Amino acid sequence: MKVTRLVIVAVGGQGNILAARMLGEAAVAAELPVRMSEFHGMAQRGGVVESMILLGDGESSCVSDGEADILVGFEPSETLRALKKCHSNALVITNTRPVPPYTVAMGKAQYPSLPSTLDKISHKVKKLVAFDATGLALQAGSALAINMVMLGALAGSGAVPLEAPSIRETIREKSRKGFLETNLKAFDLGLATAAGTHGKSAPNEGGRL
């Protein structure tokens, strides 16, 4: 089957490793070939955390620069930083709520402009889905549910060879009991948000959805 190369990037504490594992579990349940790898930066200090997932018949879980079909970013500046992983026909799904690093809080650095960040991303890829995933997570009941919002958005994009109900069922089976209701609501909110852009396209010249 066709190989889909996916990169998920976030900062420490946003839960992208769990989202990647949920996606991997869903792929296994659907009997799809899947390979995964993870990179942990200074995660406990808000550093980058990156997951790479290969869905389909591939030999390696590593995604080289210019190979990613999909980039899911939990933080906009980290999405821009990881953009080199994508080819020009890729899909990027990003949260628009910034998580400024401690250097910004200390006045030693300046956080990049969000409009400029999104504009740079949209000029490099075929389609960009950008929305306030943190706000949806809070609506679901917890900021920690951002990972489930982003997983829902990925499912709603139609870009992965997995049906949304199968991913949702994996979340139901694998979530801790105390987080289940919030996780499912967050997934559904992300799903509905991305489904609204499903089937649309944005030109490399800078379209954004």
Contacts in CASP RR format, 6 or more apart in sequence:
PFRMAT RR
TARGET T0000
AUTHOR 0000-0000-0000
METHOD contacts of the structure
MODEL  1
MKVTRLVIVAVGGQGNILAARMLGEAAVAAELPVRMSEFHGMAQRGGVVE
SMILLGDGESSCVSDGEADILVGFEPSETLRALKKCHSNALVITNTRPVP
PYTVAMGKAQYPSLPSTLDKISHKVKKLVAFDATGLALQAGSALAINMVM
LGALAGSGAVPLEAPSIRETIREKSRKGFLETNLKAFDLGLATAAGTHGK
SAPNEGGRL
1 32 0 8 1.000
1 33 0 8 1.000
1 56 0 8 1.000
1 57 0 8 1.000
1 161 0 8 1.000
2 56 0 8 1.000
2 161 0 8 1.000
3 54 0 8 1.000
3 55 0 8 1.000
3 56 0 8 1.000
3 57 0 8 1.000
3 58 0 8 1.000
4 54 0 8 1.000
4 55 0 8 1.000
4 56 0 8 1.000
4 69 0 8 1.000
4 70 0 8 1.000
4 159 0 8 1.000
4 160 0 8 1.000
4 161 0 8 1.000
5 52 0 8 1.000
5 53 0 8 1.000
5 54 0 8 1.000
5 63 0 8 1.000
5 67 0 8 1.000
5 68 0 8 1.000
5 69 0 8 1.000
5 70 0 8 1.000
6 23 0 8 1.000
6 52 0 8 1.000
6 53 0 8 1.000
6 54 0 8 1.000
6 55 0 8 1.000
6 63 0 8 1.000
6 68 0 8 1.000
6 69 0 8 1.000
6 70 0 8 1.000
6 71 0 8 1.000
6 72 0 8 1.000
6 154 0 8 1.000
6 160 0 8 1.000
7 50 0 8 1.000
7 51 0 8 1.000
7 52 0 8 1.000
7 53 0 8 1.000
7 63 0 8 1.000
7 68 0 8 1.000
7 70 0 8 1.000
7 71 0 8 1.000
7 72 0 8 1.000
7 82 0 8 1.000
7 85 0 8 1.000
7 86 0 8 1.000
8 16 0 8 1.000
8 19 0 8 1.000
8 20 0 8 1.000
8 50 0 8 1.000
8 51 0 8 1.000
8 52 0 8 1.000
8 53 0 8 1.000
8 71 0 8 1.000
8 72 0 8 1.000
8 73 0 8 1.000
8 74 0 8 1.000
8 150 0 8 1.000
9 16 0 8 1.000
9 48 0 8 1.000
9 49 0 8 1.000
9 50 0 8 1.000
9 51 0 8 1.000
9 71 0 8 1.000
9 72 0 8 1.000
9 73 0 8 1.000
9 74 0 8 1.000
9 75 0 8 1.000
9 78 0 8 1.000
9 79 0 8 1.000
9 81 0 8 1.000
9 82 0 8 1.000
10 16 0 8 1.000
10 48 0 8 1.000
10 49 0 8 1.000
10 50 0 8 1.000
10 73 0 8 1.000
10 74 0 8 1.000
10 75 0 8 1.000
10 78 0 8 1.000
10 147 0 8 1.000
11 43 0 8 1.000
11 46 0 8 1.000
11 47 0 8 1.000
11 48 0 8 1.000
11 49 0 8 1.000
11 74 0 8 1.000
11 75 0 8 1.000
11 78 0 8 1.000
11 99 0 8 1.000
11 101 0 8 1.000
12 43 0 8 1.000
12 44 0 8 1.000
12 46 0 8 1.000
12 47 0 8 1.000
12 48 0 8 1.000
12 49 0 8 1.000
13 43 0 8 1.000
13 46 0 8 1.000
13 49 0 8 1.000
13 144 0 8 1.000
14 49 0 8 1.000
14 74 0 8 1.000
14 75 0 8 1.000
14 99 0 8 1.000
14 146 0 8 1.000
14 147 0 8 1.000
15 49 0 8 1.000
15 74 0 8 1.000
15 144 0 8 1.000
15 146 0 8 1.000
15 147 0 8 1.000
16 49 0 8 1.000
16 50 0 8 1.000
16 51 0 8 1.000
16 72 0 8 1.000
16 73 0 8 1.000
16 74 0 8 1.000
16 147 0 8 1.000
16 150 0 8 1.000
17 38 0 8 1.000
17 49 0 8 1.000
17 51 0 8 1.000
18 147 0 8 1.000
19 51 0 8 1.000
19 72 0 8 1.000
19 147 0 8 1.000
19 148 0 8 1.000
19 150 0 8 1.000
19 151 0 8 1.000
20 36 0 8 1.000
20 38 0 8 1.000
20 51 0 8 1.000
20 53 0 8 1.000
21 36 0 8 1.000
21 174 0 8 1.000
22 151 0 8 1.000
22 167 0 8 1.000
22 170 0 8 1.000
22 171 0 8 1.000
22 174 0 8 1.000
23 53 0 8 1.000
23 151 0 8 1.000
23 154 0 8 1.000
23 160 0 8 1.000
23 162 0 8 1.000
23 167 0 8 1.000
24 34 0 8 1.000
24 36 0 8 1.000
24 53 0 8 1.000
25 170 0 8 1.000
25 173 0 8 1.000
25 174 0 8 1.000
26 162 0 8 1.000
26 166 0 8 1.000
26 167 0 8 1.000
26 169 0 8 1.000
26 170 0 8 1.000
27 33 0 8 1.000
27 34 0 8 1.000
27 55 0 8 1.000
27 162 0 8 1.000
28 34 0 8 1.000
29 166 0 8 1.000
29 169 0 8 1.000
29 170 0 8 1.000
30 162 0 8 1.000
30 163 0 8 1.000
30 166 0 8 1.000
32 55 0 8 1.000
32 56 0 8 1.000
32 161 0 8 1.000
32 162 0 8 1.000
33 54 0 8 1.000
33 55 0 8 1.000
33 56 0 8 1.000
33 57 0 8 1.000
33 58 0 8 1.000
34 53 0 8 1.000
34 54 0 8 1.000
34 55 0 8 1.000
34 56 0 8 1.000
35 53 0 8 1.000
35 54 0 8 1.000
35 58 0 8 1.000
35 60 0 8 1.000
35 61 0 8 1.000
36 51 0 8 1.000
36 52 0 8 1.000
36 53 0 8 1.000
36 54 0 8 1.000
36 61 0 8 1.000
37 51 0 8 1.000
37 52 0 8 1.000
37 61 0 8 1.000
37 62 0 8 1.000
38 49 0 8 1.000
38 50 0 8 1.000
38 51 0 8 1.000
38 52 0 8 1.000
39 48 0 8 1.000
39 49 0 8 1.000
39 50 0 8 1.000
39 51 0 8 1.000
39 52 0 8 1.000
40 49 0 8 1.000
41 47 0 8 1.000
41 48 0 8 1.000
41 49 0 8 1.000
42 48 0 8 1.000
43 49 0 8 1.000
45 102 0 8 1.000
46 99 0 8 1.000
46 101 0 8 1.000
46 102 0 8 1.000
47 101 0 8 1.000
48 78 0 8 1.000
48 81 0 8 1.000
50 82 0 8 1.000
52 61 0 8 1.000
52 62 0 8 1.000
52 63 0 8 1.000
53 61 0 8 1.000
54 60 0 8 1.000
54 61 0 8 1.000
54 63 0 8 1.000
55 160 0 8 1.000
55 161 0 8 1.000
55 162 0 8 1.000
56 161 0 8 1.000
63 85 0 8 1.000
64 85 0 8 1.000
65 84 0 8 1.000
65 85 0 8 1.000
66 84 0 8 1.000
66 85 0 8 1.000
66 86 0 8 1.000
66 87 0 8 1.000
67 85 0 8 1.000
67 87 0 8 1.000
68 85 0 8 1.000
68 86 0 8 1.000
68 87 0 8 1.000
68 90 0 8 1.000
69 86 0 8 1.000
69 87 0 8 1.000
69 89 0 8 1.000
69 90 0 8 1.000
69 91 0 8 1.000
69 159 0 8 1.000
70 90 0 8 1.000
70 91 0 8 1.000
70 92 0 8 1.000
70 93 0 8 1.000
70 154 0 8 1.000
70 157 0 8 1.000
70 159 0 8 1.000
70 160 0 8 1.000
71 79 0 8 1.000
71 82 0 8 1.000
71 83 0 8 1.000
71 85 0 8 1.000
71 86 0 8 1.000
71 90 0 8 1.000
71 91 0 8 1.000
71 92 0 8 1.000
71 93 0 8 1.000
71 94 0 8 1.000
71 125 0 8 1.000
72 92 0 8 1.000
72 93 0 8 1.000
72 94 0 8 1.000
72 150 0 8 1.000
72 153 0 8 1.000
72 154 0 8 1.000
73 79 0 8 1.000
73 82 0 8 1.000
73 92 0 8 1.000
73 93 0 8 1.000
73 94 0 8 1.000
73 95 0 8 1.000
73 150 0 8 1.000
74 94 0 8 1.000
74 95 0 8 1.000
74 133 0 8 1.000
74 146 0 8 1.000
74 147 0 8 1.000
74 150 0 8 1.000
75 95 0 8 1.000
75 97 0 8 1.000
75 98 0 8 1.000
75 99 0 8 1.000
76 94 0 8 1.000
76 95 0 8 1.000
76 96 0 8 1.000
76 97 0 8 1.000
76 98 0 8 1.000
76 114 0 8 1.000
76 117 0 8 1.000
76 118 0 8 1.000
76 130 0 8 1.000
77 98 0 8 1.000
77 111 0 8 1.000
77 112 0 8 1.000
77 117 0 8 1.000
79 92 0 8 1.000
79 94 0 8 1.000
79 95 0 8 1.000
79 117 0 8 1.000
79 121 0 8 1.000
80 112 0 8 1.000
80 117 0 8 1.000
80 120 0 8 1.000
80 121 0 8 1.000
83 92 0 8 1.000
83 120 0 8 1.000
83 121 0 8 1.000
83 124 0 8 1.000
83 125 0 8 1.000
86 92 0 8 1.000
86 124 0 8 1.000
86 125 0 8 1.000
88 124 0 8 1.000
88 125 0 8 1.000
88 126 0 8 1.000
88 204 0 8 1.000
89 125 0 8 1.000
89 126 0 8 1.000
90 125 0 8 1.000
90 126 0 8 1.000
90 127 0 8 1.000
91 125 0 8 1.000
91 126 0 8 1.000
91 127 0 8 1.000
91 128 0 8 1.000
91 129 0 8 1.000
91 157 0 8 1.000
91 159 0 8 1.000
92 121 0 8 1.000
92 125 0 8 1.000
92 127 0 8 1.000
92 128 0 8 1.000
92 129 0 8 1.000
92 130 0 8 1.000
93 128 0 8 1.000
93 129 0 8 1.000
93 130 0 8 1.000
93 150 0 8 1.000
93 153 0 8 1.000
93 154 0 8 1.000
93 157 0 8 1.000
93 194 0 8 1.000
94 118 0 8 1.000
94 121 0 8 1.000
94 128 0 8 1.000
94 129 0 8 1.000
94 130 0 8 1.000
95 130 0 8 1.000
95 131 0 8 1.000
95 132 0 8 1.000
95 133 0 8 1.000
95 134 0 8 1.000
95 146 0 8 1.000
95 149 0 8 1.000
95 150 0 8 1.000
96 114 0 8 1.000
96 118 0 8 1.000
96 130 0 8 1.000
96 131 0 8 1.000
96 132 0 8 1.000
96 133 0 8 1.000
97 132 0 8 1.000
97 133 0 8 1.000
97 134 0 8 1.000
97 135 0 8 1.000
98 111 0 8 1.000
98 114 0 8 1.000
100 111 0 8 1.000
101 109 0 8 1.000
103 109 0 8 1.000
104 110 0 8 1.000
104 111 0 8 1.000
118 128 0 8 1.000
118 130 0 8 1.000
118 208 0 8 1.000
119 206 0 8 1.000
119 208 0 8 1.000
121 128 0 8 1.000
121 130 0 8 1.000
122 128 0 8 1.000
122 202 0 8 1.000
122 206 0 8 1.000
122 207 0 8 1.000
122 208 0 8 1.000
123 204 0 8 1.000
123 205 0 8 1.000
123 206 0 8 1.000
124 204 0 8 1.000
125 204 0 8 1.000
126 201 0 8 1.000
126 202 0 8 1.000
126 203 0 8 1.000
126 204 0 8 1.000
127 197 0 8 1.000
127 200 0 8 1.000
127 201 0 8 1.000
127 202 0 8 1.000
127 209 0 8 1.000
128 202 0 8 1.000
128 207 0 8 1.000
128 208 0 8 1.000
128 209 0 8 1.000
129 153 0 8 1.000
129 157 0 8 1.000
129 194 0 8 1.000
129 197 0 8 1.000
129 209 0 8 1.000
130 208 0 8 1.000
130 209 0 8 1.000
131 153 0 8 1.000
131 193 0 8 1.000
133 146 0 8 1.000
133 149 0 8 1.000
133 150 0 8 1.000
133 153 0 8 1.000
133 190 0 8 1.000
134 143 0 8 1.000
134 146 0 8 1.000
135 143 0 8 1.000
136 146 0 8 1.000
136 149 0 8 1.000
136 186 0 8 1.000
136 189 0 8 1.000
136 190 0 8 1.000
136 193 0 8 1.000
137 143 0 8 1.000
137 144 0 8 1.000
137 145 0 8 1.000
137 146 0 8 1.000
137 148 0 8 1.000
137 149 0 8 1.000
137 186 0 8 1.000
139 185 0 8 1.000
139 189 0 8 1.000
140 148 0 8 1.000
140 149 0 8 1.000
140 182 0 8 1.000
140 183 0 8 1.000
140 185 0 8 1.000
140 186 0 8 1.000
140 189 0 8 1.000
141 182 0 8 1.000
141 185 0 8 1.000
141 186 0 8 1.000
142 179 0 8 1.000
142 182 0 8 1.000
142 186 0 8 1.000
144 179 0 8 1.000
145 179 0 8 1.000
145 182 0 8 1.000
145 183 0 8 1.000
145 185 0 8 1.000
145 186 0 8 1.000
146 186 0 8 1.000
148 171 0 8 1.000
148 182 0 8 1.000
148 183 0 8 1.000
148 184 0 8 1.000
148 186 0 8 1.000
148 187 0 8 1.000
149 186 0 8 1.000
149 187 0 8 1.000
149 189 0 8 1.000
149 190 0 8 1.000
149 193 0 8 1.000
150 190 0 8 1.000
151 167 0 8 1.000
151 171 0 8 1.000
151 187 0 8 1.000
152 164 0 8 1.000
152 167 0 8 1.000
152 186 0 8 1.000
152 187 0 8 1.000
152 188 0 8 1.000
152 189 0 8 1.000
152 190 0 8 1.000
152 191 0 8 1.000
152 194 0 8 1.000
153 190 0 8 1.000
153 191 0 8 1.000
153 193 0 8 1.000
153 194 0 8 1.000
154 160 0 8 1.000
154 194 0 8 1.000
155 162 0 8 1.000
155 163 0 8 1.000
155 164 0 8 1.000
155 167 0 8 1.000
155 168 0 8 1.000
155 187 0 8 1.000
155 191 0 8 1.000
155 194 0 8 1.000
156 164 0 8 1.000
156 190 0 8 1.000
156 191 0 8 1.000
156 194 0 8 1.000
156 195 0 8 1.000
156 198 0 8 1.000
157 194 0 8 1.000
157 197 0 8 1.000
157 198 0 8 1.000
158 198 0 8 1.000
164 191 0 8 1.000
167 187 0 8 1.000
168 184 0 8 1.000
168 187 0 8 1.000
168 188 0 8 1.000
171 180 0 8 1.000
171 183 0 8 1.000
171 184 0 8 1.000
171 187 0 8 1.000
172 180 0 8 1.000
172 184 0 8 1.000
175 183 0 8 1.000
175 184 0 8 1.000
197 209 0 8 1.000
200 209 0 8 1.000
202 208 0 8 1.000
202 209 0 8 1.000
END
